Amino acid sequence: MVVRQVFVIFTLFFFTVSPGQSEEGDGIKAINFVATNWPPFTIGEKEPFRGIDIDIAKVIAEKIGMKLNIKYCPFKRCLMDMEVGVYDLQSGIAFNEERAKYLEYIQVPYGDVSVAFYVNKNSAVVLNSYEDLYHMTIGRVIASYYFEPFNSDDKIKKQEVYKESLLLPMLLNGRFDAMIGTSPNLEYEILHAGLKGFFKKAPFHPEGKVLLYFAISKKSPLMQFKTEITAILKELVESGQVQAFISKYR
């Protein structure tokens, strides 16, 4: 009977204290930050992680007095884990209503990217307008939000991969006609893959920029620090510190 009581107490304790919380239950002690490999914002799939977002996350954790735990996962998996509260914080997130159901966006955009299509340098593919997309297959990263109506246009043939770097060899080998990505991310991938000069931007590209945000899982205890994190990020942007981080990776 005593053994059974001890087992029950241990089981209750184990499932009550979640990662990042103290044993006394007095709140979160570490930020579990999830990062995709999306240079130059997040670089690497294992320690040591680098990148603009990593530098920002380190400052946020330091200023609110917490340890920063960084984990890698593919983008779609990251979103799934954030939805159920496995991780506390994610970056490089474009806003859309579906994600806002489970992500609390920090309403201070810290950067932006532009959407572009790329084709092989010597390709005869013609991509001068949106209508041209209906006659080709486009490589894209799964779960990425580019622009409307492309995101929801089921009439366009799309071949999906789990990270941007995989698009390069597939386009080079003719697996699809063009790839969609974000600038400067794809340029960074192309340069570091030694493929500069193998691709060219298509004439057609959507107008405007895609703003990037940090976001907290709505199931995370980090939600109680939303106001502090917003103020920290606002200060980093307005002081020019974020721009200094960006300059490091150019």
C-alpha positions as CSV (number, residue, x, y, z in Angstrom):
1,M,0.0,0.0,0.0
2,V,2.8,2.4,0.9
3,V,4.6,1.6,-2.4
4,R,1.4,2.3,-4.3
5,Q,0.9,5.7,-2.5
6,V,4.5,6.7,-3.3
7,F,3.9,5.8,-6.9
8,V,0.7,7.9,-7.1
9,I,2.4,10.9,-5.5
10,F,5.4,10.6,-7.9
11,T,3.1,10.3,-10.9
12,L,1.1,13.4,-9.9
13,F,4.3,15.3,-9.3
14,F,5.8,14.3,-12.7
15,F,2.8,15.3,-14.7
16,T,2.2,18.5,-12.8
17,V,5.6,20.1,-13.1
18,S,6.2,20.9,-16.8
19,P,9.5,21.7,-18.5
20,G,10.5,25.3,-17.8
21,Q,8.7,25.5,-14.4
22,S,10.2,25.3,-11.0
23,E,9.5,22.4,-8.7
24,E,7.7,24.8,-6.4
25,G,5.4,25.8,-9.3
26,D,6.3,29.4,-9.0
27,G,6.5,30.0,-12.7
28,I,8.6,29.6,-15.8
29,K,12.3,29.6,-15.3
30,A,13.5,29.1,-18.9
31,I,12.2,30.0,-22.4
32,N,11.9,27.1,-24.7
33,F,12.6,28.7,-28.0
34,V,12.1,26.8,-31.2
35,A,14.1,27.6,-34.4
36,T,13.9,26.5,-37.9
37,N,17.0,26.6,-40.1
38,W,16.1,29.8,-42.0
39,P,19.3,31.9,-42.6
40,P,20.1,34.6,-41.8
41,F,17.4,34.7,-39.2
42,T,18.1,31.3,-37.6
43,I,21.1,29.3,-38.7
44,G,21.9,25.7,-37.9
45,E,20.1,22.5,-36.9
46,K,22.1,21.9,-33.7
47,E,24.3,23.8,-31.3
48,P,25.8,26.4,-31.7
49,F,22.8,28.2,-33.2
50,R,23.4,31.5,-34.8
51,G,21.4,34.2,-36.6
52,I,19.4,37.5,-36.1
53,D,16.5,35.9,-34.2
54,I,18.9,33.9,-32.0
55,D,20.6,37.2,-31.0
56,I,17.3,38.8,-30.3
57,A,16.0,35.9,-28.3
58,K,19.1,35.9,-26.1
59,V,18.6,39.5,-25.2
60,I,14.9,38.9,-24.4
61,A,15.8,35.9,-22.1
62,E,18.6,37.9,-20.4
63,K,16.4,40.9,-19.7
64,I,13.6,39.0,-18.1
65,G,16.1,36.8,-16.2
66,M,15.5,33.4,-17.8
67,K,17.6,30.7,-19.4
68,L,17.2,30.3,-23.1
69,N,16.8,26.7,-24.4
70,I,17.0,26.5,-28.2
71,K,15.6,23.6,-30.1
72,Y,15.5,22.9,-33.9
73,C,12.6,21.5,-35.9
74,P,11.2,21.9,-39.4
75,F,8.9,24.8,-39.8
76,K,5.6,22.9,-40.0
77,R,6.6,20.7,-37.0
78,C,7.5,23.9,-35.1
79,L,4.0,25.3,-35.7
80,M,2.3,22.0,-34.6
81,D,4.4,22.0,-31.4
82,M,3.7,25.6,-30.6
83,E,-0.1,24.9,-31.1
84,V,-0.1,22.4,-28.3
85,G,2.4,24.3,-26.0
86,V,5.5,22.1,-26.4
87,Y,7.6,25.3,-26.9
88,D,7.1,28.8,-25.6
89,L,8.5,31.1,-28.3
90,Q,9.0,31.1,-32.0
91,S,10.3,33.8,-34.4
92,G,10.2,34.5,-38.1
93,I,6.4,34.2,-38.2
94,A,4.3,36.0,-40.7
95,F,0.8,36.9,-39.5
96,N,-2.3,35.0,-40.6
97,E,-5.6,34.4,-38.9
98,E,-5.2,30.6,-38.6
99,R,-1.9,30.9,-36.7
100,A,-3.3,33.6,-34.5
101,K,-5.7,31.1,-33.0
102,Y,-2.8,29.5,-31.1
103,L,0.0,32.0,-31.3
104,E,0.1,35.3,-29.4
105,Y,1.9,37.7,-31.8
106,I,4.3,40.2,-30.2
107,Q,3.0,43.2,-32.1
108,V,6.4,44.7,-32.9
109,P,7.6,43.5,-36.3
110,Y,11.4,43.2,-36.2
111,G,12.1,42.5,-39.8
112,D,10.6,41.8,-43.2
113,V,11.2,39.7,-46.3
114,S,10.0,39.9,-49.9
115,V,8.5,37.0,-51.8
116,A,10.2,36.1,-55.1
117,F,10.1,33.3,-57.7
118,Y,13.3,31.7,-59.0
119,V,14.0,29.7,-62.2
120,N,17.1,28.0,-63.5
121,K,19.4,30.6,-65.2
122,N,19.1,29.0,-68.7
123,S,15.5,28.0,-68.4
124,A,13.0,28.7,-71.1
125,V,10.3,29.0,-68.4
126,V,8.3,32.2,-68.8
127,L,7.0,33.7,-65.5
128,N,5.9,37.2,-66.3
129,S,2.5,37.3,-64.5
130,Y,0.5,35.4,-62.0
131,E,-1.5,33.7,-64.7
132,D,1.8,32.0,-65.9
133,L,1.8,30.0,-62.6
134,Y,-1.1,27.9,-63.8
135,H,1.1,26.3,-66.4
136,M,3.9,25.1,-64.2
137,T,4.8,23.3,-61.0
138,I,6.1,25.4,-58.1
139,G,8.4,24.2,-55.4
140,R,7.6,25.6,-51.9
141,V,8.2,25.1,-48.2
142,I,5.2,23.3,-46.6
143,A,3.1,25.5,-44.2
144,S,4.8,28.7,-45.3
145,Y,2.6,31.7,-45.8
146,Y,3.7,33.7,-48.9
147,F,0.9,35.8,-50.4
148,E,-2.7,35.6,-51.4
149,P,-4.1,34.3,-53.6
150,F,-1.1,32.0,-54.1
151,N,-1.4,30.4,-50.6
152,S,-4.9,29.2,-51.1
153,D,-4.9,28.8,-54.9
154,D,-5.5,25.0,-55.5
155,K,-5.3,25.4,-59.2
156,I,-1.5,25.9,-59.1
157,K,0.5,22.7,-58.9
158,K,2.8,22.9,-55.9
159,Q,5.5,20.5,-54.7
160,E,6.3,20.9,-51.0
161,V,9.5,20.3,-49.0
162,Y,10.1,20.8,-45.3
163,K,12.9,23.4,-45.6
164,E,14.1,26.0,-48.1
165,S,17.5,24.6,-48.8
166,L,16.0,21.5,-50.4
167,L,14.4,23.6,-53.1
168,L,17.8,24.4,-54.7
169,P,19.0,21.0,-55.9
170,M,15.4,20.0,-56.8
171,L,15.0,23.1,-59.1
172,L,18.5,22.5,-60.5
173,N,17.6,19.0,-61.4
174,G,14.3,20.0,-63.0
175,R,12.0,18.5,-60.4
176,F,9.7,21.6,-60.8
177,D,9.7,24.7,-63.0
178,A,10.2,27.4,-60.5
179,M,10.6,27.8,-56.7
180,I,9.0,30.4,-54.4
181,G,10.9,31.7,-51.5
182,T,11.8,34.8,-49.5
183,S,14.5,37.3,-50.0
184,P,17.1,37.6,-48.5
185,N,16.8,34.0,-47.3
186,L,17.0,32.2,-50.6
187,E,19.9,34.4,-51.7
188,Y,21.7,33.4,-48.5
189,E,21.0,29.7,-49.2
190,I,22.1,29.9,-52.8
191,L,25.4,31.7,-51.9
192,H,26.3,29.2,-49.1
193,A,25.4,26.2,-51.3
194,G,27.9,27.4,-53.8
195,L,25.2,27.8,-56.4
196,K,25.5,31.6,-57.1
197,G,24.8,32.1,-60.8
198,F,22.7,29.0,-61.3
199,F,19.4,30.7,-60.7
200,K,17.7,33.9,-61.6
201,K,14.7,35.8,-60.2
202,A,11.6,35.6,-62.4
203,P,10.2,39.0,-63.6
204,F,6.9,38.4,-61.8
205,H,6.9,39.0,-58.0
206,P,4.1,40.0,-55.6
207,E,4.2,43.6,-54.3
208,G,4.9,44.5,-50.7
209,K,6.9,43.0,-47.8
210,V,6.0,40.2,-45.4
211,L,6.5,41.4,-41.8
212,L,8.1,39.1,-39.3
213,Y,7.1,38.6,-35.7
214,F,8.0,36.8,-32.6
215,A,5.1,34.8,-31.1
216,I,4.3,33.1,-27.9
217,S,2.3,29.8,-27.7
218,K,-1.1,30.6,-26.1
219,K,-0.6,27.5,-24.0
220,S,2.7,28.6,-22.6
221,P,3.3,30.1,-19.2
222,L,5.4,32.7,-21.0
223,M,2.2,34.4,-21.9
224,Q,2.4,36.2,-18.5
225,F,5.5,38.0,-19.8
226,K,4.0,39.3,-23.0
227,T,4.0,42.9,-21.9
228,E,7.7,42.8,-20.9
229,I,8.7,41.0,-24.1
230,T,6.9,43.5,-26.2
231,A,8.6,46.4,-24.5
232,I,12.0,44.7,-24.8
233,L,11.5,44.0,-28.5
234,K,10.3,47.6,-29.1
235,E,13.4,49.0,-27.5
236,L,15.7,46.7,-29.5
237,V,14.0,47.9,-32.8
238,E,13.9,51.6,-31.9
239,S,17.4,51.7,-30.6
240,G,18.9,50.2,-33.8
241,Q,20.1,47.1,-32.0
242,V,18.0,44.8,-34.3
243,Q,19.5,46.5,-37.3
244,A,23.0,45.9,-35.9
245,F,22.2,42.2,-35.5
246,I,21.0,42.2,-39.2
247,S,24.2,43.8,-40.3
248,K,26.3,41.0,-38.7
249,Y,25.0,38.4,-41.1
250,R,25.3,40.4,-44.4
